[in-house]
């Protein structure tokens, strides 16, 4: 169920605008979310979604600070016009922050911003953990009218936002309009994609990406080829001809993971392939992947996959 809520006057009491977290993100962004964002499946879905709907779609980490759609060529023209207003941007930041805080078990949440546009987010969850949020919106849920535009300008003026009336009217009446039924169906499609993205999140996390430094790309290949053997950070650092200190620092910065956690994730993917056979023995699969402790395996599997090994296999067979 979509929850529509109008933020009150306190929406202007937002933190200062942080770094741009729109389409071109800095390296300080959450590396795990960056891996998802740079993945082929997300880029393909984003392109198809934006082409069909005309709306921006972005993926943000739970703690992201900047405006979700800043820099997107699919931004609402009215929102682009308001980007020059600090108070307006602060209000948008507050709306997006509240959206990310609202979802409990809901598949999606929607708020109506101070300018009357709908903004939504869909959590990408793995078990009880929220990996990221899909943001979409900057859309009117009914056709604009002169009366609504006048009311919006008055509301913005009351909040200290001053726009050129002629420019504002042209931008407002060019804002994308989607009726509530179609918008809710769109959010259901995003929720389905979010579940698919969560299922693939570990594969995308451990995959080699075009943005990886060469030393990390070589290290990922080495780990994939030797995951079933005793493996250490020093061993891999030597294999890619670098120092353990430098390798540890670059590996953590690039992947967002400690070395041992990354190796565990690689081994979990191997186990998942073996468990697709309903007759496979879970313990044997764990040991063949390189795990030396079943308690460690069960703990890592649940954290990475979001379910116990047996439950996960039963879900796949259902």
C-alpha positions as CSV (number, residue, x, y, z in Angstrom):
1,X,0.0,0.0,0.0
2,X,1.3,3.4,-0.9
3,X,1.4,5.8,2.0
4,X,0.9,9.5,0.9
5,X,2.0,12.1,3.4
6,X,2.6,15.8,3.2
7,X,5.7,16.9,5.1
8,X,5.1,19.8,7.5
9,X,6.9,23.1,8.0
10,X,9.8,21.3,9.8
11,X,10.8,19.9,6.5
12,X,13.1,22.9,6.0
13,X,15.1,22.1,9.1
14,X,17.3,19.7,7.1
15,X,21.1,19.2,7.3
16,X,23.3,21.0,4.8
17,X,23.5,19.6,1.3
18,X,26.2,16.9,1.1
19,X,28.2,15.6,-1.9
20,X,26.3,14.8,-5.0
21,X,25.0,11.2,-4.8
22,X,23.1,11.2,-8.1
23,X,24.2,9.5,-11.2
24,X,28.0,10.3,-10.9
25,X,29.0,9.2,-7.5
26,X,32.3,9.8,-5.7
27,X,34.6,7.1,-4.4
28,X,33.5,7.9,-0.8
29,X,30.2,6.3,-1.5
30,X,29.4,2.9,0.0
31,X,31.4,0.5,-2.1
32,X,28.8,-2.3,-1.8
33,X,26.1,0.0,-3.2
34,X,28.5,1.3,-5.9
35,X,29.0,-2.3,-7.0
36,X,25.2,-2.7,-7.4
37,X,24.9,0.6,-9.1
38,X,27.6,-0.2,-11.6
39,X,26.3,-3.7,-12.4
40,X,24.9,-4.4,-15.8
41,X,21.5,-5.5,-14.4
42,X,20.9,-2.3,-12.6
43,X,22.1,-0.1,-15.5
44,X,19.9,-2.0,-17.9
45,X,16.8,-1.8,-15.6
46,X,17.5,1.9,-14.9
47,X,17.7,2.7,-18.6
48,X,14.5,0.8,-19.4
49,X,12.6,2.3,-16.4
50,X,13.6,5.9,-17.2
51,X,12.9,5.4,-21.0
52,X,9.4,4.1,-20.3
53,X,8.3,6.3,-17.4
54,X,10.4,9.5,-18.1
55,X,11.2,9.5,-14.3
56,X,14.6,9.3,-12.7
57,X,15.6,6.1,-10.9
58,X,18.6,6.0,-8.6
59,X,20.1,3.6,-6.0
60,X,21.3,5.0,-2.7
61,X,23.0,3.7,0.4
62,X,20.9,3.8,3.6
63,X,23.1,6.6,5.0
64,X,23.4,8.7,1.8
65,X,23.2,12.4,2.3
66,X,22.8,14.1,-1.1
67,X,19.8,14.6,-3.3
68,X,18.9,11.3,-4.9
69,X,18.2,12.5,-8.4
70,X,20.7,15.4,-8.7
71,X,22.5,15.1,-12.0
72,X,19.9,12.8,-13.6
73,X,18.7,14.0,-17.1
74,X,15.3,12.7,-16.1
75,X,14.8,15.1,-13.2
76,X,11.5,17.1,-13.2
77,X,12.1,20.5,-14.8
78,X,10.4,22.1,-11.8
79,X,12.8,20.3,-9.4
80,X,15.7,21.5,-11.6
81,X,14.5,25.0,-11.3
82,X,14.3,24.7,-7.5
83,X,17.8,23.4,-7.2
84,X,19.1,26.9,-7.0
85,X,17.1,27.5,-3.8
86,X,18.9,26.2,-0.7
87,X,15.8,26.0,1.4
88,X,14.0,24.0,-1.3
89,X,16.9,21.6,-1.6
90,X,17.0,21.2,2.2
91,X,13.3,20.3,2.1
92,X,13.9,17.7,-0.6
93,X,16.7,16.2,1.5
94,X,14.4,16.0,4.4
95,X,11.7,14.2,2.4
96,X,14.1,11.7,1.1
97,X,15.6,11.1,4.5
98,X,12.1,10.5,6.0
99,X,11.4,8.1,3.1
100,X,14.4,6.0,4.0
101,X,13.5,5.9,7.6
102,X,9.8,5.0,7.1
103,X,9.9,1.6,5.5
104,X,9.4,-1.2,8.0
105,X,8.0,-4.2,6.1
106,X,6.5,-2.0,3.4
107,X,7.5,-2.8,-0.1
108,X,7.5,1.0,-0.9
109,X,6.8,4.3,0.7
110,X,5.7,7.6,-0.9
111,X,5.6,11.1,0.4
112,X,4.3,14.3,-1.3
113,X,6.9,17.0,-1.2
114,X,6.4,20.6,-0.3
115,X,6.0,21.4,-4.0
116,X,3.2,18.8,-4.4
117,X,5.3,16.1,-6.3
118,X,5.4,12.5,-5.3
119,X,8.7,11.0,-4.3
120,X,9.1,7.2,-3.5
121,X,11.6,4.8,-2.3
122,X,11.8,1.0,-2.4
123,X,14.1,-0.8,0.0
124,X,16.5,-3.5,-1.3
125,X,16.4,-6.0,1.6
126,X,18.4,-9.1,2.3
127,X,16.7,-10.8,5.3
128,X,16.4,-8.2,8.0
129,X,19.1,-6.0,6.5
130,X,18.5,-3.1,4.2
131,X,21.2,-2.9,1.6
132,X,20.1,0.1,-0.4
133,X,17.1,2.1,-1.6
134,X,15.7,2.5,-5.0
135,X,14.5,6.2,-5.4
136,X,11.9,7.3,-8.0
137,X,9.5,10.1,-8.3
138,X,9.4,13.8,-8.9
139,X,6.0,13.2,-10.5
140,X,2.5,14.7,-10.2
141,X,-0.3,12.2,-9.5
142,X,-2.9,14.3,-11.2
143,X,-2.8,16.9,-14.1
144,X,-1.5,20.3,-13.0
145,X,-4.0,23.2,-12.9
146,X,-3.6,26.9,-12.6
147,X,-5.2,26.8,-9.1
148,X,-2.7,24.1,-7.9
149,X,0.2,26.0,-9.4
150,X,-0.9,29.2,-7.6
151,X,-1.2,27.2,-4.3
152,X,2.2,25.7,-4.8
153,X,3.9,29.0,-5.4
154,X,2.2,30.4,-2.3
155,X,3.3,27.3,-0.3
156,X,6.9,27.8,-1.5
157,X,6.8,31.5,-0.7
158,X,5.6,30.7,2.8
159,X,8.7,28.5,3.2
160,X,11.1,31.2,1.9
161,X,11.4,29.8,-1.7
162,X,11.1,32.5,-4.4
163,X,10.8,31.5,-8.0
164,X,10.3,33.4,-11.2
165,X,6.6,32.9,-11.8
166,X,6.9,32.6,-15.6
167,X,9.7,30.1,-15.5
168,X,8.1,28.2,-12.6
169,X,4.8,27.9,-14.4
170,X,6.4,26.5,-17.6
171,X,8.4,24.0,-15.6
172,X,5.5,23.0,-13.4
173,X,3.2,22.3,-16.4
174,X,5.9,20.2,-18.0
175,X,6.3,17.9,-15.0
176,X,5.5,14.3,-15.7
177,X,2.0,13.2,-14.7
178,X,1.1,9.6,-13.7
179,X,-2.3,8.6,-12.3
180,X,-2.2,6.9,-8.8
181,X,-3.1,3.5,-10.1
182,X,-0.3,3.4,-12.7
183,X,2.1,4.9,-10.1
184,X,1.3,2.1,-7.6
185,X,1.8,-0.5,-10.4
186,X,5.2,1.1,-11.2
187,X,6.2,0.8,-7.5
188,X,5.2,-2.9,-7.5
189,X,7.5,-3.4,-10.5
190,X,10.3,-1.6,-8.6
191,X,9.7,-3.9,-5.5
192,X,10.0,-7.0,-7.7
193,X,13.3,-5.6,-9.1
194,X,14.5,-4.8,-5.5
195,X,13.9,-8.4,-4.5
196,X,15.8,-9.6,-7.6
197,X,18.7,-7.2,-6.9
198,X,18.9,-8.4,-3.3
199,X,19.1,-12.1,-4.4
200,X,22.0,-11.2,-6.8
201,X,23.7,-8.7,-4.4
202,X,26.4,-11.1,-3.3
203,X,27.3,-12.2,-6.9
204,X,27.4,-8.5,-7.9
205,X,29.5,-7.7,-4.8
206,X,32.2,-10.2,-5.5
207,X,32.2,-9.8,-9.3
208,X,35.0,-8.0,-11.1
209,X,33.9,-4.5,-12.2
210,X,35.3,-2.1,-14.8
211,X,36.0,0.4,-12.1
212,X,38.2,-2.0,-10.1
213,X,41.9,-1.1,-9.9
214,X,44.0,-3.7,-11.8
215,X,45.5,-5.1,-8.7
216,X,42.0,-5.8,-7.2
217,X,40.7,-7.3,-10.4
218,X,43.7,-9.7,-10.5
219,X,43.1,-10.5,-6.8
220,X,39.4,-11.3,-7.3
221,X,40.3,-13.7,-10.1
222,X,43.0,-15.4,-7.9
223,X,40.5,-15.8,-5.0
224,X,37.8,-17.2,-7.3
225,X,40.3,-19.8,-8.6
226,X,41.7,-20.8,-5.1
227,X,38.7,-20.3,-2.8
228,X,38.6,-24.0,-1.8
229,X,42.2,-23.8,-0.5
230,X,43.6,-22.2,2.6
231,X,43.9,-18.6,1.6
232,X,45.3,-15.5,3.3
233,X,45.6,-11.8,2.6
234,X,49.4,-12.1,2.4
235,X,49.2,-15.0,0.0
236,X,46.9,-13.0,-2.4
237,X,49.0,-9.9,-2.0
238,X,52.1,-11.8,-3.1
239,X,50.2,-13.4,-6.0
240,X,49.4,-9.9,-7.4
241,X,52.8,-8.5,-6.6
242,X,52.1,-5.9,-4.0
243,X,52.6,-5.4,-0.3
244,X,50.1,-6.8,2.3
245,X,49.7,-3.3,3.7
246,X,48.9,-1.6,0.4
247,X,46.7,-4.5,-0.8
248,X,44.7,-4.5,2.5
249,X,44.0,-0.8,2.2
250,X,43.0,-0.8,-1.5
251,X,41.0,-4.0,-1.2
252,X,38.9,-2.6,1.7
253,X,38.4,0.8,-0.1
254,X,37.4,-0.9,-3.4
255,X,35.1,-3.7,-2.1
256,X,33.8,-2.2,1.1
257,X,34.7,-5.5,2.8
258,X,37.4,-7.0,4.9
259,X,39.5,-9.6,3.1
260,X,38.2,-12.5,5.2
261,X,34.6,-11.4,4.6
262,X,35.1,-11.2,0.9
263,X,36.6,-14.7,0.8
264,X,33.6,-16.0,2.8
265,X,31.2,-14.5,0.3
266,X,33.0,-16.1,-2.6
267,X,32.8,-19.5,-0.9
268,X,29.1,-18.9,-0.2
269,X,28.4,-18.5,-3.9
270,X,30.1,-21.9,-4.5
271,X,27.9,-23.5,-1.8
272,X,24.8,-22.0,-3.3
273,X,25.5,-23.6,-6.7
274,X,26.0,-27.0,-5.0
275,X,22.8,-26.7,-3.0
276,X,20.8,-26.3,-6.1
277,X,21.0,-30.1,-6.2
278,X,18.3,-31.1,-3.6
279,X,20.2,-34.2,-2.8
280,X,23.5,-32.5,-2.0
281,X,24.8,-32.6,1.6
282,X,25.1,-29.2,3.2
283,X,28.1,-30.0,5.3
284,X,30.0,-31.5,2.4
285,X,29.2,-28.5,0.2
286,X,30.5,-26.2,2.9
287,X,33.8,-28.1,3.3
288,X,34.3,-28.4,-0.5
289,X,34.0,-24.6,-0.8
290,X,36.8,-24.1,1.7
291,X,35.0,-23.6,5.0
292,X,36.7,-25.4,7.9
293,X,34.0,-24.8,10.5
294,X,30.3,-25.5,10.1
295,X,29.3,-23.0,12.8
296,X,31.3,-20.3,10.9
297,X,29.7,-21.4,7.6
298,X,26.1,-21.2,9.0
299,X,26.8,-17.8,10.4
300,X,28.2,-16.4,7.2
301,X,25.6,-18.0,5.0
302,X,22.7,-16.4,7.0
303,X,24.4,-13.0,7.0
304,X,25.1,-13.0,3.3
305,X,22.0,-14.8,2.0
306,X,19.5,-13.8,4.6
307,X,18.4,-17.3,5.4
308,X,19.6,-20.6,6.8
309,X,21.2,-22.9,4.2
310,X,18.4,-25.5,4.4
311,X,15.7,-22.9,4.3
312,X,17.3,-21.3,1.3
313,X,17.5,-24.5,-0.6
314,X,13.9,-25.3,0.3
315,X,12.8,-21.9,-1.1
316,X,14.6,-22.6,-4.3
317,X,12.9,-26.0,-4.7
318,X,9.4,-24.6,-4.0
